Amino acid sequence: MVNPFRGEVALSIGGRSYRLCLTLGALAEIETALGIEALCELEPRFERLSAGDLLAILGALMRGGGEPLTDEEVALLPLFLGEVSEAIARAMSLPGERHG
């Protein structure tokens, strides 16, 4: 069960629900994975993500939500690009911007 007041987002993968959450730790992981040094570089970098970048972001958000998965384990999940992209966008949005 996700807590929307904490900024958690649900993503269903292979019949199981996972929690995603943008914590400070997840944000630091994402910055490192994308090779950026400042938050202002994050949005422009999102315009040119690779599949590996998406996996790293998803893994960081899943760990932020309390899911103990490595990036390698995330890569083995049956992922659908549209669902993953939407969940990442919802998790990365500001609280006032979140949609159901």
C-alpha positions in Angstrom: 0.0 0.0 0.0 1.4 3.4 -1.0 1.3 6.5 1.1 0.6 9.5 -1.3 1.3 12.0 1.5 4.9 10.7 1.5 5.1 10.9 -2.3 4.9 7.2 -2.9 3.7 5.9 -6.3 2.6 2.3 -7.1 3.9 0.4 -10.1 2.5 -3.0 -10.9 5.0 -5.4 -12.5 4.3 -9.0 -13.1 1.2 -9.1 -10.9 3.1 -7.5 -7.9 2.8 -3.9 -6.7 6.0 -2.0 -6.0 6.4 1.3 -4.2 8.5 4.1 -5.8 9.4 7.2 -3.8 11.7 10.1 -4.5 13.8 10.3 -1.3 16.9 12.4 -0.9 18.9 9.2 -1.1 17.1 8.2 -4.3 17.8 11.7 -5.8 21.5 11.3 -5.0 21.5 7.9 -6.7 19.8 9.4 -9.7 22.3 12.3 -9.9 25.2 9.9 -9.8 23.7 7.6 -12.4 23.0 10.4 -14.8 26.4 12.1 -14.2 24.9 15.4 -13.1 26.2 17.7 -10.4 23.3 20.1 -9.8 19.5 19.7 -9.6 19.1 22.3 -12.3 20.7 19.8 -14.7 18.2 17.1 -14.0 15.3 18.2 -16.2 17.3 18.8 -19.4 19.1 15.4 -18.8 15.7 13.7 -18.7 15.2 14.7 -22.4 17.9 12.2 -23.5 17.6 9.1 -21.3 18.9 5.7 -22.3 17.3 2.4 -21.3 20.1 2.0 -18.7 19.3 5.5 -17.3 15.6 4.5 -16.9 16.6 1.3 -15.1 18.9 3.2 -12.8 16.2 5.8 -12.1 13.6 3.1 -11.5 15.9 1.2 -9.2 16.7 4.3 -7.1 13.0 5.2 -6.8 12.1 1.6 -5.9 14.8 1.6 -3.2 13.5 5.0 -2.0 10.1 3.3 -1.6 11.6 0.5 0.5 12.0 -2.2 -2.2 15.4 -4.0 -1.6 16.2 -4.5 -5.3 19.5 -4.0 -7.1 19.6 -2.4 -10.5 20.4 -5.9 -11.9 17.3 -7.3 -10.3 15.2 -4.5 -11.6 16.5 -5.2 -15.1 15.2 -8.7 -14.9 11.6 -7.6 -14.2 9.0 -7.7 -17.0 8.9 -4.0 -17.6 6.7 -2.0 -20.0 8.2 1.3 -21.1 5.0 3.3 -21.0 4.1 2.1 -17.5 7.6 2.6 -16.2 7.9 6.1 -17.7 4.5 7.2 -16.3 5.4 5.9 -12.8 8.8 7.6 -12.9 7.2 10.9 -14.0 4.6 10.7 -11.2 7.3 9.9 -8.6 9.5 12.7 -9.8 6.7 15.3 -9.8 6.2 17.8 -7.0 3.5 17.0 -4.5 1.1 19.6 -5.9 1.6 18.2 -9.4 0.9 14.5 -8.6 -1.9 12.8 -10.4 -3.8 9.7 -9.2 
